[in-house]
């Protein structure tokens, strides 16, 4: 009942809106439609635009230049080129019209020498009087017909007699024939007299200077973008635990500030890690000293059953202490180096056999990768130990793909429920309900393994194995 009343009230409020609000809404509806169309076009353009700052900067420079040059070329062609050509064609046509008026009004000598001389000396036209006859058939029109169109229009308007023109036969000469009553007037004029022939020089200079400016802009942008790329590479290498060699601030002031901030951040992180490692080394030394005292004191008591239980407790405490310190100390102290994957996996297989469990290893792809070898070996040892603790058969598949090193470990153990795949990576988390209670662990093996993987810029994911157990996929950048 309340819902119905609310609907009725909202309908009443909508129906009783002021007239000016309804008019404003109707007025703004087309604008909203245009805005939605603009947003759709913008989203499509965003998908088509390049993602890199170098390409985007080039577009920011090139696009306005191209638009400006196109507008200038259009205005020049429309206003200057066509106007000048029309005026030149008009002037030549008026000169020819004056010659025709002289021919038809005043008596001429037999060879028309006077009018030929007059046209050549005063009008710079080469005139010939031909006997009466038909005009030549129309010739092919050139691709760019501005001169033909302008000259034909002026002859038709100012002279109004049958004519024939040829602007193609001779590159620098325009031939015009006009049929009079008993003769044909043939006129040869320079193309420059009827056509703005030097206008293309402006377009060539405009295009040439644009190309020069574009090359300068590309070189300048390249020099400005390179420090940003180096900063990104240094940050990526530092994130992978690799040393950024020969990196120094360069480029614009803002880029140098960002580089200095990165270097200072890197130093603070390294100093903090060094202090933590030093502190943990001291804690480790002190606690191990105490545990050693416990062992010596227990050794004095003999082989009593209570003493054996206490020795097991001390050994378990020492094992737990080593795991805690290993998790807290991280893996930043080791330097990354280029290794041979096959040799690395052979050592890993030998260590697995020595630890008492067989390991089947296969590798495909490239053979070299840059990692921290001892740290990665420790990560894989944790994964293999976890698999060996709960299974009998273990397979390791290695593959070098592009800039990534993929390592897959499969076992035939009981596995882990899918909802627990992320929880087992939490420090001190134990999933003993589905595991063997006789194998006490600290719950740090997988946490240390993922910490090492992410310290390299990679990650570890769990999944179902074709062998029926658990699959651990280690992905490391190289």
C-alpha positions, 0 to 999 in steps of 0.5 A: 500500500505504501509503495503504491502511494509513493508511486502515485505521489511521484506521478502527481509531482511530475505532472504538477511541475512548473511550465518553465521547468518542462520547457527547459527540459524539452529545450535541453533534450537535443543538447543531451542527445548531442552530448551522448553522441559526443561521448560515444565518438570520444570513446571510439577515438580513445580506443583507436588512439595510440597509448604511448606518450611519444605517439600521442605527443607526435599527434598533438604536434602533427594534427594541428600542423596538418589542419593548418596547412590544409586550411592555408592550402585551401584558402590559397587555392580558392582565393589566390590561385583561382583569382589570379588565374581568372584575372590573367585570363581576362587580361589576355582575352581582352587583348585578343578582343582588342586585336579582333576589333582592330581586324574587323574595324580597320583595313589591314595590309595583305600579310597582316604585318602591322597587327602581327607586329602590334600584338608582338611588340605591345601585347607580347602575343604571337599572332597569325592570321590563318585562312578560313577553315574549320577549327581543330577538334577538341583535344583532351582536357588536362587533369587540372582544368582550372586554366581551361575553365577560366580561359574558356569562360572569359573568351565566351563572355568577352568575345562570343565567337567560336574558339579552340584552345590548347593548354596541353600540347606545349608546356609553356605555350597556350594556343588559342584559335578564334573563328572570324567571318573569313579567317581564323585568328591564331594566338600563341601566349605564354602560359604565365600570361594566362595562368598563375604558374608559380603558385605551386612554389608556395605549396612546395615551400609550405610542405617542405618547411612542414616536413623540416619542422616535423623532423625537428619535432620528432627528434626533439620529442625523442630526446624528451621522451627517452629520459621518461622511458629510462626512468620507467625502465629503472623503476621496473628493474628495481621492482624486479630486484635488478640493479638499474645500471648507468641511470642518472637524471636527464631531460626536462626539469620535471623529469629530472625531479621525478628521477631524483625522487625515484633515486631518493626513494630507492635509497630509502628503501634499500637503507630500510631493508639493510637496517631490517636485515642487520636487526634480524641478523642480530636477533638471529644470532642472539636467539640461536645463542640461547637455543645453543645453550638449551641444547648444551644444558639438555645434553648434560642431563643424559638420555632421559625421555623428557630430555628427548622431548625437550630437544625436539621442541628446541629443534622445532623452535630453531626451525621456526626461527629460521623460517621467521627470519627467512620470511622477514629478511626477504631476498633483496640482498642478492644481485640478479644475474644471467643464468642458464635455465637448463643448468639451474634446473639440473641443480634443482633436480639434484637437490630434490633427489638428495632431499629424498623425492624424485622430480621429473623436469622438462624445459622448452623455449629460451635457455637464458634468463636474468634472475636472483638464482639462489632466491628463485631456487629457494622459492622453488624449493619451498613449492617442491617441499610443499608438494613432496610433503603431501604427494608421491609424484611431482612434475616440473615444466619450465618454458621461456616465452618472450619476456617471461619464464613460466614454471609449473609444478604438478603433484598427485596429492590431496590438493587444496579447495579452490576457496583456499587458494589465496588464503594459503599464501597468508603468513602463518596460515595452516590448512591442516584439516586436509593435510597430514598432522604429523608434518608440523609446519610454520605456515610460511613456505608458500608466503615466502615463495610468493614474496620472492616471486613478487619481489621479482615482478612475478606471481604464483597462482594455484590451480587444479593439476592434471595429476589429480593434485595441486598445480602451482604456476610461477611466472617471472619476468626476465 
